[in-house]
Amino acid sequence: MTAPLSTDSVPRIGRGFRLQWEAAQDCHVLLYPEGMVKLNQSAGEILKRCDGQNDVAAIVTDLEAAFNAQGLQKDVLGFVEVAAKQRWLEWS
């Protein structure tokens, strides 16, 4: 990503990765050719909303509504930044 990460950024799952629910693990996982990343609940909830259609602001709004929470923007931006460095996310 060339521009700084912001709430206007529109993330999507990176090429080579596939997000799916893994019943055997009881969690979301990111699959890639070399293996699998087991995600905690928060990471799975954020990544499943990174569809290349919604910006980070919309993802935060959806998460706050889904979990009856407030003030998630800082945490979501922090996770998205880490996920981007891992190449789990790209930008639309």
mmCIF file as gemmi writes it, N, C-alpha and C atoms, coordinates in Angstrom:
data_model
loop_
_atom_site.group_PDB
_atom_site.id
_atom_site.type_symbol
_atom_site.label_atom_id
_atom_site.label_alt_id
_atom_site.label_comp_id
_atom_site.label_asym_id
_atom_site.label_entity_id
_atom_site.label_seq_id
_atom_site.pdbx_PDB_ins_code
_atom_site.Cartn_x
_atom_site.Cartn_y
_atom_site.Cartn_z
_atom_site.occupancy
_atom_site.B_iso_or_equiv
_atom_site.pdbx_formal_charge
_atom_site.auth_seq_id
_atom_site.auth_asym_id
_atom_site.pdbx_PDB_model_num
ATOM 1 N N . MET Axp A 1 ? 0.849 -1.174 0 1 0 ? 1 A 1
ATOM 2 C CA . MET Axp A 1 ? 0 0 0 1 0 ? 1 A 1
ATOM 3 C C . MET Axp A 1 ? 0.89 1.231 0 1 0 ? 1 A 1
ATOM 4 N N . THR Axp A 2 ? 0.647 2.141 -0.904 1 0 ? 2 A 1
ATOM 5 C CA . THR Axp A 2 ? 1.477 3.325 -1 1 0 ? 2 A 1
ATOM 6 C C . THR Axp A 2 ? 0.977 4.447 -0.099 1 0 ? 2 A 1
ATOM 7 N N . ALA Axp A 3 ? -0.327 4.636 -0.008 1 0 ? 3 A 1
ATOM 8 C CA . ALA Axp A 3 ? -0.886 5.658 0.867 1 0 ? 3 A 1
ATOM 9 C C . ALA Axp A 3 ? -0.922 5.131 2.297 1 0 ? 3 A 1
ATOM 10 N N . PRO Axp A 4 ? -0.867 6.042 3.274 1 0 ? 4 A 1
ATOM 11 C CA . PRO Axp A 4 ? -0.956 5.591 4.666 1 0 ? 4 A 1
ATOM 12 C C . PRO Axp A 4 ? -2.293 4.898 4.931 1 0 ? 4 A 1
ATOM 13 N N . LEU Axp A 5 ? -2.262 3.944 5.791 1 0 ? 5 A 1
ATOM 14 C CA . LEU Axp A 5 ? -3.472 3.231 6.179 1 0 ? 5 A 1
ATOM 15 C C . LEU Axp A 5 ? -4.418 4.198 6.884 1 0 ? 5 A 1
ATOM 16 N N . SER Axp A 6 ? -5.687 4.159 6.501 1 0 ? 6 A 1
ATOM 17 C CA . SER Axp A 6 ? -6.681 5.021 7.137 1 0 ? 6 A 1
ATOM 18 C C . SER Axp A 6 ? -8.026 4.298 7.15 1 0 ? 6 A 1
ATOM 19 N N . THR Axp A 7 ? -9.007 4.96 7.716 1 0 ? 7 A 1
ATOM 20 C CA . THR Axp A 7 ? -10.347 4.369 7.744 1 0 ? 7 A 1
ATOM 21 C C . THR Axp A 7 ? -10.97 4.334 6.353 1 0 ? 7 A 1
ATOM 22 N N . ASP Axp A 8 ? -10.385 5.063 5.388 1 0 ? 8 A 1
ATOM 23 C CA . ASP Axp A 8 ? -10.855 5.025 3.999 1 0 ? 8 A 1
ATOM 24 C C . ASP Axp A 8 ? -10.253 3.87 3.206 1 0 ? 8 A 1
ATOM 25 N N . SER Axp A 9 ? -9.25 3.2 3.757 1 0 ? 9 A 1
ATOM 26 C CA . SER Axp A 9 ? -8.593 2.075 3.072 1 0 ? 9 A 1
ATOM 27 C C . SER Axp A 9 ? -9.585 0.93 2.913 1 0 ? 9 A 1
ATOM 28 N N . VAL Axp A 10 ? -9.522 0.242 1.766 1 0 ? 10 A 1
ATOM 29 C CA . VAL Axp A 10 ? -10.443 -0.857 1.459 1 0 ? 10 A 1
ATOM 30 C C . VAL Axp A 10 ? -9.632 -2.157 1.342 1 0 ? 10 A 1
ATOM 31 N N . PRO Axp A 11 ? -9.573 -2.933 2.435 1 0 ? 11 A 1
ATOM 32 C CA . PRO Axp A 11 ? -8.758 -4.157 2.423 1 0 ? 11 A 1
ATOM 33 C C . PRO Axp A 11 ? -9.489 -5.362 1.841 1 0 ? 11 A 1
ATOM 34 N N . ARG Axp A 12 ? -8.705 -6.277 1.288 1 0 ? 12 A 1
ATOM 35 C CA . ARG Axp A 12 ? -9.213 -7.575 0.831 1 0 ? 12 A 1
ATOM 36 C C . ARG Axp A 12 ? -8.138 -8.614 1.153 1 0 ? 12 A 1
ATOM 37 N N . ILE Axp A 13 ? -8.549 -9.862 1.226 1 0 ? 13 A 1
ATOM 38 C CA . ILE Axp A 13 ? -7.608 -10.955 1.501 1 0 ? 13 A 1
ATOM 39 C C . ILE Axp A 13 ? -6.563 -10.989 0.394 1 0 ? 13 A 1
ATOM 40 N N . GLY Axp A 14 ? -5.305 -11.136 0.792 1 0 ? 14 A 1
ATOM 41 C CA . GLY Axp A 14 ? -4.203 -11.111 -0.163 1 0 ? 14 A 1
ATOM 42 C C . GLY Axp A 14 ? -4.199 -12.306 -1.106 1 0 ? 14 A 1
ATOM 43 N N . ARG Axp A 15 ? -3.582 -12.097 -2.275 1 0 ? 15 A 1
ATOM 44 C CA . ARG Axp A 15 ? -3.442 -13.187 -3.242 1 0 ? 15 A 1
ATOM 45 C C . ARG Axp A 15 ? -2.652 -14.32 -2.606 1 0 ? 15 A 1
ATOM 46 N N . GLY Axp A 16 ? -3.089 -15.518 -2.876 1 0 ? 16 A 1
ATOM 47 C CA . GLY Axp A 16 ? -2.404 -16.685 -2.323 1 0 ? 16 A 1
ATOM 48 C C . GLY Axp A 16 ? -2.94 -17.128 -0.978 1 0 ? 16 A 1
ATOM 49 N N . PHE Axp A 17 ? -3.852 -16.353 -0.397 1 0 ? 17 A 1
ATOM 50 C CA . PHE Axp A 17 ? -4.463 -16.71 0.887 1 0 ? 17 A 1
ATOM 51 C C . PHE Axp A 17 ? -5.946 -16.967 0.679 1 0 ? 17 A 1
ATOM 52 N N . ARG Axp A 18 ? -6.489 -17.859 1.494 1 0 ? 18 A 1
ATOM 53 C CA . ARG Axp A 18 ? -7.932 -18.125 1.481 1 0 ? 18 A 1
ATOM 54 C C . ARG Axp A 18 ? -8.398 -18.201 2.929 1 0 ? 18 A 1
ATOM 55 N N . LEU Axp A 19 ? -9.389 -17.394 3.255 1 0 ? 19 A 1
ATOM 56 C CA . LEU Axp A 19 ? -9.977 -17.393 4.59 1 0 ? 19 A 1
ATOM 57 C C . LEU Axp A 19 ? -11.12 -18.381 4.607 1 0 ? 19 A 1
ATOM 58 N N . GLN Axp A 20 ? -11.152 -19.236 5.621 1 0 ? 20 A 1
ATOM 59 C CA . GLN Axp A 20 ? -12.292 -20.148 5.756 1 0 ? 20 A 1
ATOM 60 C C . GLN Axp A 20 ? -12.473 -20.538 7.212 1 0 ? 20 A 1
ATOM 61 N N . TRP Axp A 21 ? -13.706 -20.979 7.511 1 0 ? 21 A 1
ATOM 62 C CA . TRP Axp A 21 ? -14.011 -21.52 8.837 1 0 ? 21 A 1
ATOM 63 C C . TRP Axp A 21 ? -13.531 -22.957 8.86 1 0 ? 21 A 1
ATOM 64 N N . GLU Axp A 22 ? -12.8 -23.329 9.871 1 0 ? 22 A 1
ATOM 65 C CA . GLU Axp A 22 ? -12.294 -24.692 10.01 1 0 ? 22 A 1
ATOM 66 C C . GLU Axp A 22 ? -12.959 -25.3 11.242 1 0 ? 22 A 1
ATOM 67 N N . ALA Axp A 23 ? -13.955 -26.138 11 1 0 ? 23 A 1
ATOM 68 C CA . ALA Axp A 23 ? -14.716 -26.729 12.107 1 0 ? 23 A 1
ATOM 69 C C . ALA Axp A 23 ? -13.82 -27.536 13.048 1 0 ? 23 A 1
ATOM 70 N N . ALA Axp A 24 ? -12.855 -28.254 12.494 1 0 ? 24 A 1
ATOM 71 C CA . ALA Axp A 24 ? -11.959 -29.07 13.325 1 0 ? 24 A 1
ATOM 72 C C . ALA Axp A 24 ? -11.144 -28.198 14.285 1 0 ? 24 A 1
ATOM 73 N N . GLN Axp A 25 ? -10.823 -26.982 13.866 1 0 ? 25 A 1
ATOM 74 C CA . GLN Axp A 25 ? -10.054 -26.05 14.713 1 0 ? 25 A 1
ATOM 75 C C . GLN Axp A 25 ? -10.985 -25.151 15.537 1 0 ? 25 A 1
ATOM 76 N N . ASP Axp A 26 ? -12.265 -25.133 15.174 1 0 ? 26 A 1
ATOM 77 C CA . ASP Axp A 26 ? -13.267 -24.268 15.796 1 0 ? 26 A 1
ATOM 78 C C . ASP Axp A 26 ? -12.864 -22.801 15.696 1 0 ? 26 A 1
ATOM 79 N N . CYS Axp A 27 ? -12.359 -22.415 14.502 1 0 ? 27 A 1
ATOM 80 C CA . CYS Axp A 27 ? -11.951 -21.029 14.285 1 0 ? 27 A 1
ATOM 81 C C . CYS Axp A 27 ? -11.78 -20.773 12.792 1 0 ? 27 A 1
ATOM 82 N N . HIS Axp A 28 ? -11.626 -19.501 12.458 1 0 ? 28 A 1
ATOM 83 C CA . HIS Axp A 28 ? -11.265 -19.148 11.095 1 0 ? 28 A 1
ATOM 84 C C . HIS Axp A 28 ? -9.77 -19.392 10.918 1 0 ? 28 A 1
ATOM 85 N N . VAL Axp A 29 ? -9.41 -19.769 9.708 1 0 ? 29 A 1
ATOM 86 C CA . VAL Axp A 29 ? -8 -19.968 9.368 1 0 ? 29 A 1
ATOM 87 C C . VAL Axp A 29 ? -7.716 -19.285 8.037 1 0 ? 29 A 1
ATOM 88 N N . LEU Axp A 30 ? -6.473 -18.928 7.853 1 0 ? 30 A 1
ATOM 89 C CA . LEU Axp A 30 ? -5.998 -18.431 6.563 1 0 ? 30 A 1
ATOM 90 C C . LEU Axp A 30 ? -5.144 -19.535 5.976 1 0 ? 30 A 1
ATOM 91 N N . LEU Axp A 31 ? -5.564 -20.022 4.841 1 0 ? 31 A 1
ATOM 92 C CA . LEU Axp A 31 ? -4.805 -21.072 4.166 1 0 ? 31 A 1
ATOM 93 C C . LEU Axp A 31 ? -3.928 -20.439 3.103 1 0 ? 31 A 1
ATOM 94 N N . TYR Axp A 32 ? -2.725 -20.978 2.932 1 0 ? 32 A 1
ATOM 95 C CA . TYR Axp A 32 ? -1.815 -20.546 1.881 1 0 ? 32 A 1
ATOM 96 C C . TYR Axp A 32 ? -0.98 -21.751 1.486 1 0 ? 32 A 1
ATOM 97 N N . PRO Axp A 33 ? -0.303 -21.698 0.336 1 0 ? 33 A 1
ATOM 98 C CA . PRO Axp A 33 ? 0.37 -22.905 -0.169 1 0 ? 33 A 1
ATOM 99 C C . PRO Axp A 33 ? 1.327 -23.576 0.826 1 0 ? 33 A 1
ATOM 100 N N . GLU Axp A 34 ? 1.977 -22.79 1.678 1 0 ? 34 A 1
ATOM 101 C CA . GLU Axp A 34 ? 2.946 -23.373 2.607 1 0 ? 34 A 1
ATOM 102 C C . GLU Axp A 34 ? 2.336 -23.803 3.937 1 0 ? 34 A 1
ATOM 103 N N . GLY Axp A 35 ? 1.058 -23.497 4.166 1 0 ? 35 A 1
ATOM 104 C CA . GLY Axp A 35 ? 0.499 -23.881 5.454 1 0 ? 35 A 1
ATOM 105 C C . GLY Axp A 35 ? -0.8 -23.197 5.792 1 0 ? 35 A 1
ATOM 106 N N . MET Axp A 36 ? -0.955 -22.928 7.082 1 0 ? 36 A 1
ATOM 107 C CA . MET Axp A 36 ? -2.2 -22.417 7.606 1 0 ? 36 A 1
ATOM 108 C C . MET Axp A 36 ? -1.904 -21.514 8.804 1 0 ? 36 A 1
ATOM 109 N N . VAL Axp A 37 ? -2.662 -20.428 8.919 1 0 ? 37 A 1
ATOM 110 C CA . VAL Axp A 37 ? -2.592 -19.546 10.079 1 0 ? 37 A 1
ATOM 111 C C . VAL Axp A 37 ? -3.906 -19.694 10.83 1 0 ? 37 A 1
ATOM 112 N N . LYS Axp A 38 ? -3.834 -20.138 12.061 1 0 ? 38 A 1
ATOM 113 C CA . LYS Axp A 38 ? -5.013 -20.25 12.908 1 0 ? 38 A 1
ATOM 114 C C . LYS Axp A 38 ? -5.27 -18.879 13.525 1 0 ? 38 A 1
ATOM 115 N N . LEU Axp A 39 ? -6.47 -18.347 13.341 1 0 ? 39 A 1
ATOM 116 C CA . LEU Axp A 39 ? -6.805 -17.002 13.779 1 0 ? 39 A 1
ATOM 117 C C . LEU Axp A 39 ? -7.623 -17.014 15.061 1 0 ? 39 A 1
ATOM 118 N N . ASN Axp A 40 ? -7.384 -16.034 15.913 1 0 ? 40 A 1
ATOM 119 C CA . ASN Axp A 40 ? -8.255 -15.903 17.08 1 0 ? 40 A 1
ATOM 120 C C . ASN Axp A 40 ? -9.584 -15.308 16.616 1 0 ? 40 A 1
ATOM 121 N N . GLN Axp A 41 ? -10.558 -15.239 17.491 1 0 ? 41 A 1
ATOM 122 C CA . GLN Axp A 41 ? -11.893 -14.801 17.097 1 0 ? 41 A 1
ATOM 123 C C . GLN Axp A 41 ? -11.88 -13.387 16.528 1 0 ? 41 A 1
ATOM 124 N N . SER Axp A 42 ? -11.171 -12.481 17.168 1 0 ? 42 A 1
ATOM 125 C CA . SER Axp A 42 ? -11.135 -11.093 16.696 1 0 ? 42 A 1
ATOM 126 C C . SER Axp A 42 ? -10.555 -11.001 15.296 1 0 ? 42 A 1
ATOM 127 N N . ALA Axp A 43 ? -9.442 -11.669 15.064 1 0 ? 43 A 1
ATOM 128 C CA . ALA Axp A 43 ? -8.801 -11.639 13.743 1 0 ? 43 A 1
ATOM 129 C C . ALA Axp A 43 ? -9.731 -12.217 12.681 1 0 ? 43 A 1
ATOM 130 N N . GLY Axp A 44 ? -10.378 -13.32 12.989 1 0 ? 44 A 1
ATOM 131 C CA . GLY Axp A 44 ? -11.306 -13.933 12.046 1 0 ? 44 A 1
ATOM 132 C C . GLY Axp A 44 ? -12.467 -13.016 11.715 1 0 ? 44 A 1
ATOM 133 N N . GLU Axp A 45 ? -13.017 -12.344 12.732 1 0 ? 45 A 1
ATOM 134 C CA . GLU Axp A 45 ? -14.145 -11.438 12.513 1 0 ? 45 A 1
ATOM 135 C C . GLU Axp A 45 ? -13.739 -10.242 11.65 1 0 ? 45 A 1
ATOM 136 N N . ILE Axp A 46 ? -12.532 -9.727 11.87 1 0 ? 46 A 1
ATOM 137 C CA . ILE Axp A 46 ? -12.066 -8.606 11.043 1 0 ? 46 A 1
ATOM 138 C C . ILE Axp A 46 ? -11.815 -9.084 9.62 1 0 ? 46 A 1
ATOM 139 N N . LEU Axp A 47 ? -11.06 -10.173 9.461 1 0 ? 47 A 1
ATOM 140 C CA . LEU Axp A 47 ? -10.686 -10.619 8.122 1 0 ? 47 A 1
ATOM 141 C C . LEU Axp A 47 ? -11.89 -11.044 7.284 1 0 ? 47 A 1
ATOM 142 N N . LYS Axp A 48 ? -12.903 -11.625 7.898 1 0 ? 48 A 1
ATOM 143 C CA . LYS Axp A 48 ? -14.045 -12.043 7.088 1 0 ? 48 A 1
ATOM 144 C C . LYS Axp A 48 ? -14.812 -10.845 6.54 1 0 ? 48 A 1
ATOM 145 N N . ARG Axp A 49 ? -14.569 -9.659 7.07 1 0 ? 49 A 1
ATOM 146 C CA . ARG Axp A 49 ? -15.195 -8.439 6.575 1 0 ? 49 A 1
ATOM 147 C C . ARG Axp A 49 ? -14.314 -7.712 5.557 1 0 ? 49 A 1
ATOM 148 N N . CYS Axp A 50 ? -13.094 -8.188 5.362 1 0 ? 50 A 1
ATOM 149 C CA . CYS Axp A 50 ? -12.164 -7.576 4.399 1 0 ? 50 A 1
ATOM 150 C C . CYS Axp A 50 ? -12.414 -8.184 3.028 1 0 ? 50 A 1
ATOM 151 N N . ASP Axp A 51 ? -13.451 -7.676 2.365 1 0 ? 51 A 1
ATOM 152 C CA . ASP Axp A 51 ? -13.935 -8.273 1.124 1 0 ? 51 A 1
ATOM 153 C C . ASP Axp A 51 ? -13.613 -7.447 -0.121 1 0 ? 51 A 1
ATOM 154 N N . GLY Axp A 52 ? -12.832 -6.379 0.047 1 0 ? 52 A 1
ATOM 155 C CA . GLY Axp A 52 ? -12.518 -5.525 -1.09 1 0 ? 52 A 1
ATOM 156 C C . GLY Axp A 52 ? -13.642 -4.576 -1.452 1 0 ? 52 A 1
ATOM 157 N N . GLN Axp A 53 ? -14.729 -4.586 -0.7 1 0 ? 53 A 1
ATOM 158 C CA . GLN Axp A 53 ? -15.875 -3.709 -0.947 1 0 ? 53 A 1
ATOM 159 C C . GLN Axp A 53 ? -16.03 -2.668 0.157 1 0 ? 53 A 1
ATOM 160 N N . ASN Axp A 54 ? -15.71 -3.061 1.384 1 0 ? 54 A 1
ATOM 161 C CA . ASN Axp A 54 ? -15.921 -2.192 2.542 1 0 ? 54 A 1
ATOM 162 C C . ASN Axp A 54 ? -14.617 -1.554 2.993 1 0 ? 54 A 1
ATOM 163 N N . ASP Axp A 55 ? -14.696 -0.243 3.324 1 0 ? 55 A 1
ATOM 164 C CA . ASP Axp A 55 ? -13.502 0.393 3.87 1 0 ? 55 A 1
ATOM 165 C C . ASP Axp A 55 ? -13.402 0.067 5.364 1 0 ? 55 A 1
ATOM 166 N N . VAL Axp A 56 ? -12.279 0.448 5.951 1 0 ? 56 A 1
ATOM 167 C CA . VAL Axp A 56 ? -12.045 0.123 7.36 1 0 ? 56 A 1
ATOM 168 C C . VAL Axp A 56 ? -13.117 0.759 8.242 1 0 ? 56 A 1
ATOM 169 N N . ALA Axp A 57 ? -13.568 1.954 7.916 1 0 ? 57 A 1
ATOM 170 C CA . ALA Axp A 57 ? -14.627 2.597 8.713 1 0 ? 57 A 1
ATOM 171 C C . ALA Axp A 57 ? -15.893 1.746 8.735 1 0 ? 57 A 1
ATOM 172 N N . ALA Axp A 58 ? -16.276 1.192 7.584 1 0 ? 58 A 1
ATOM 173 C CA . ALA Axp A 58 ? -17.473 0.34 7.518 1 0 ? 58 A 1
ATOM 174 C C . ALA Axp A 58 ? -17.26 -0.954 8.296 1 0 ? 58 A 1
ATOM 175 N N . ILE Axp A 59 ? -16.059 -1.492 8.233 1 0 ? 59 A 1
ATOM 176 C CA . ILE Axp A 59 ? -15.747 -2.715 8.979 1 0 ? 59 A 1
ATOM 177 C C . ILE Axp A 59 ? -15.865 -2.455 10.477 1 0 ? 59 A 1
ATOM 178 N N . VAL Axp A 60 ? -15.326 -1.33 10.929 1 0 ? 60 A 1
ATOM 179 C CA . VAL Axp A 60 ? -15.424 -0.965 12.356 1 0 ? 60 A 1
ATOM 180 C C . VAL Axp A 60 ? -16.886 -0.814 12.763 1 0 ? 60 A 1
ATOM 181 N N . THR Axp A 61 ? -17.673 -0.109 11.964 1 0 ? 61 A 1
ATOM 182 C CA . THR Axp A 61 ? -19.095 0.096 12.261 1 0 ? 61 A 1
ATOM 183 C C . THR Axp A 61 ? -19.82 -1.239 12.361 1 0 ? 61 A 1
ATOM 184 N N . ASP Axp A 62 ? -19.543 -2.147 11.425 1 0 ? 62 A 1
ATOM 185 C CA . ASP Axp A 62 ? -20.184 -3.458 11.432 1 0 ? 62 A 1
ATOM 186 C C . ASP Axp A 62 ? -19.787 -4.267 12.667 1 0 ? 62 A 1
ATOM 187 N N . LEU Axp A 63 ? -18.504 -4.247 13.009 1 0 ? 63 A 1
ATOM 188 C CA . LEU Axp A 63 ? -18.041 -4.98 14.196 1 0 ? 63 A 1
ATOM 189 C C . LEU Axp A 63 ? -18.655 -4.416 15.47 1 0 ? 63 A 1
ATOM 190 N N . GLU Axp A 64 ? -18.707 -3.08 15.576 1 0 ? 64 A 1
ATOM 191 C CA . GLU Axp A 64 ? -19.291 -2.471 16.773 1 0 ? 64 A 1
ATOM 192 C C . GLU Axp A 64 ? -20.765 -2.831 16.908 1 0 ? 64 A 1
ATOM 193 N N . ALA Axp A 65 ? -21.484 -2.889 15.795 1 0 ? 65 A 1
ATOM 194 C CA . ALA Axp A 65 ? -22.893 -3.277 15.837 1 0 ? 65 A 1
ATOM 195 C C . ALA Axp A 65 ? -23.048 -4.76 16.169 1 0 ? 65 A 1
ATOM 196 N N . ALA Axp A 66 ? -22.228 -5.604 15.551 1 0 ? 66 A 1
ATOM 197 C CA . ALA Axp A 66 ? -22.337 -7.052 15.743 1 0 ? 66 A 1
ATOM 198 C C . ALA Axp A 66 ? -22.028 -7.47 17.177 1 0 ? 66 A 1
ATOM 199 N N . PHE Axp A 67 ? -21.112 -6.758 17.811 1 0 ? 67 A 1
ATOM 200 C CA . PHE Axp A 67 ? -20.675 -7.16 19.152 1 0 ? 67 A 1
ATOM 201 C C . PHE Axp A 67 ? -21.079 -6.164 20.233 1 0 ? 67 A 1
ATOM 202 N N . ASN Axp A 68 ? -21.991 -5.233 19.878 1 0 ? 68 A 1
ATOM 203 C CA . ASN Axp A 68 ? -22.476 -4.247 20.838 1 0 ? 68 A 1
ATOM 204 C C . ASN Axp A 68 ? -21.306 -3.615 21.588 1 0 ? 68 A 1
ATOM 205 N N . ALA Axp A 69 ? -20.34 -3.102 20.822 1 0 ? 69 A 1
ATOM 206 C CA . ALA Axp A 69 ? -19.126 -2.521 21.391 1 0 ? 69 A 1
ATOM 207 C C . ALA Axp A 69 ? -18.901 -1.138 20.795 1 0 ? 69 A 1
ATOM 208 N N . GLN Axp A 70 ? -18.074 -0.361 21.437 1 0 ? 70 A 1
ATOM 209 C CA . GLN Axp A 70 ? -17.704 0.974 20.957 1 0 ? 70 A 1
ATOM 210 C C . GLN Axp A 70 ? -16.186 1.106 21.027 1 0 ? 70 A 1
ATOM 211 N N . GLY Axp A 71 ? -15.648 2.012 20.216 1 0 ? 71 A 1
ATOM 212 C CA . GLY Axp A 71 ? -14.227 2.324 20.31 1 0 ? 71 A 1
ATOM 213 C C . GLY Axp A 71 ? -13.29 1.281 19.737 1 0 ? 71 A 1
ATOM 214 N N . LEU Axp A 72 ? -13.721 0.553 18.71 1 0 ? 72 A 1
ATOM 215 C CA . LEU Axp A 72 ? -12.886 -0.508 18.138 1 0 ? 72 A 1
ATOM 216 C C . LEU Axp A 72 ? -11.939 -0.028 17.039 1 0 ? 72 A 1
ATOM 217 N N . GLN Axp A 73 ? -12.072 1.218 16.607 1 0 ? 73 A 1
ATOM 218 C CA . GLN Axp A 73 ? -11.308 1.689 15.454 1 0 ? 73 A 1
ATOM 219 C C . GLN Axp A 73 ? -9.795 1.515 15.623 1 0 ? 73 A 1
ATOM 220 N N . LYS Axp A 74 ? -9.259 1.911 16.761 1 0 ? 74 A 1
ATOM 221 C CA . LYS Axp A 74 ? -7.804 1.81 16.982 1 0 ? 74 A 1
ATOM 222 C C . LYS Axp A 74 ? -7.34 0.358 16.882 1 0 ? 74 A 1
ATOM 223 N N . ASP Axp A 75 ? -8.073 -0.556 17.496 1 0 ? 75 A 1
ATOM 224 C CA . ASP Axp A 75 ? -7.695 -1.974 17.47 1 0 ? 75 A 1
ATOM 225 C C . ASP Axp A 75 ? -7.802 -2.555 16.061 1 0 ? 75 A 1
ATOM 226 N N . VAL Axp A 76 ? -8.866 -2.196 15.343 1 0 ? 76 A 1
ATOM 227 C CA . VAL Axp A 76 ? -9.039 -2.709 13.981 1 0 ? 76 A 1
ATOM 228 C C . VAL Axp A 76 ? -7.931 -2.179 13.08 1 0 ? 76 A 1
ATOM 229 N N . LEU Axp A 77 ? -7.646 -0.879 13.154 1 0 ? 77 A 1
ATOM 230 C CA . LEU Axp A 77 ? -6.56 -0.321 12.346 1 0 ? 77 A 1
ATOM 231 C C . LEU Axp A 77 ? -5.227 -0.985 12.68 1 0 ? 77 A 1
ATOM 232 N N . GLY Axp A 78 ? -4.978 -1.223 13.955 1 0 ? 78 A 1
ATOM 233 C CA . GLY Axp A 78 ? -3.737 -1.887 14.366 1 0 ? 78 A 1
ATOM 234 C C . GLY Axp A 78 ? -3.628 -3.285 13.785 1 0 ? 78 A 1
ATOM 235 N N . PHE Axp A 79 ? -4.723 -4.054 13.846 1 0 ? 79 A 1
ATOM 236 C CA . PHE Axp A 79 ? -4.694 -5.403 13.288 1 0 ? 79 A 1
ATOM 237 C C . PHE Axp A 79 ? -4.523 -5.365 11.782 1 0 ? 79 A 1
ATOM 238 N N . VAL Axp A 80 ? -5.248 -4.485 11.104 1 0 ? 80 A 1
ATOM 239 C CA . VAL Axp A 80 ? -5.161 -4.399 9.642 1 0 ? 80 A 1
ATOM 240 C C . VAL Axp A 80 ? -3.727 -4.054 9.223 1 0 ? 80 A 1
ATOM 241 N N . GLU Axp A 81 ? -3.082 -3.191 9.972 1 0 ? 81 A 1
ATOM 242 C CA . GLU Axp A 81 ? -1.692 -2.834 9.668 1 0 ? 81 A 1
ATOM 243 C C . GLU Axp A 81 ? -0.773 -4.054 9.796 1 0 ? 81 A 1
ATOM 244 N N . VAL Axp A 82 ? -0.922 -4.813 10.865 1 0 ? 82 A 1
ATOM 245 C CA . VAL Axp A 82 ? -0.117 -6.033 11.049 1 0 ? 82 A 1
ATOM 246 C C . VAL Axp A 82 ? -0.431 -7.046 9.948 1 0 ? 82 A 1
ATOM 247 N N . ALA Axp A 83 ? -1.712 -7.229 9.642 1 0 ? 83 A 1
ATOM 248 C CA . ALA Axp A 83 ? -2.114 -8.186 8.606 1 0 ? 83 A 1
ATOM 249 C C . ALA Axp A 83 ? -1.554 -7.786 7.246 1 0 ? 83 A 1
ATOM 250 N N . ALA Axp A 84 ? -1.494 -6.494 6.973 1 0 ? 84 A 1
ATOM 251 C CA . ALA Axp A 84 ? -0.925 -6.025 5.709 1 0 ? 84 A 1
ATOM 252 C C . ALA Axp A 84 ? 0.572 -6.343 5.64 1 0 ? 84 A 1
ATOM 253 N N . LYS Axp A 85 ? 1.273 -6.168 6.739 1 0 ? 85 A 1
ATOM 254 C CA . LYS Axp A 85 ? 2.712 -6.474 6.768 1 0 ? 85 A 1
ATOM 255 C C . LYS Axp A 85 ? 2.966 -7.968 6.542 1 0 ? 85 A 1
ATOM 256 N N . GLN Axp A 86 ? 2.014 -8.794 6.969 1 0 ? 86 A 1
ATOM 257 C CA . GLN Axp A 86 ? 2.114 -10.243 6.764 1 0 ? 86 A 1
ATOM 258 C C . GLN Axp A 86 ? 1.665 -10.648 5.367 1 0 ? 86 A 1
ATOM 259 N N . ARG Axp A 87 ? 1.17 -9.682 4.588 1 0 ? 87 A 1
ATOM 260 C CA . ARG Axp A 87 ? 0.613 -9.875 3.255 1 0 ? 87 A 1
ATOM 261 C C . ARG Axp A 87 ? -0.704 -10.641 3.272 1 0 ? 87 A 1
ATOM 262 N N . TRP Axp A 88 ? -1.351 -10.703 4.425 1 0 ? 88 A 1
ATOM 263 C CA . TRP Axp A 88 ? -2.667 -11.317 4.517 1 0 ? 88 A 1
ATOM 264 C C . TRP Axp A 88 ? -3.702 -10.445 3.831 1 0 ? 88 A 1
ATOM 265 N N . LEU Axp A 89 ? -3.415 -9.132 3.745 1 0 ? 89 A 1
ATOM 266 C CA . LEU Axp A 89 ? -4.348 -8.182 3.143 1 0 ? 89 A 1
ATOM 267 C C . LEU Axp A 89 ? -3.687 -7.403 2.022 1 0 ? 89 A 1
ATOM 268 N N . GLU Axp A 90 ? -4.519 -7.053 1.045 1 0 ? 90 A 1
ATOM 269 C CA . GLU Axp A 90 ? -4.159 -6.154 -0.043 1 0 ? 90 A 1
ATOM 270 C C . GLU Axp A 90 ? -5.207 -5.055 -0.05 1 0 ? 90 A 1
ATOM 271 N N . TRP Axp A 91 ? -5.076 -4.116 -0.986 1 0 ? 91 A 1
ATOM 272 C CA . TRP Axp A 91 ? -5.965 -2.965 -1.021 1 0 ? 91 A 1
ATOM 273 C C . TRP Axp A 91 ? -6.689 -2.869 -2.347 1 0 ? 91 A 1
ATOM 274 N N . SER Axp A 92 ? -7.968 -2.599 -2.275 1 0 ? 92 A 1
ATOM 275 C CA . SER Axp A 92 ? -8.797 -2.444 -3.478 1 0 ? 92 A 1
ATOM 276 C C . SER Axp A 92 ? -8.713 -1.012 -3.959 1 0 ? 92 A 1
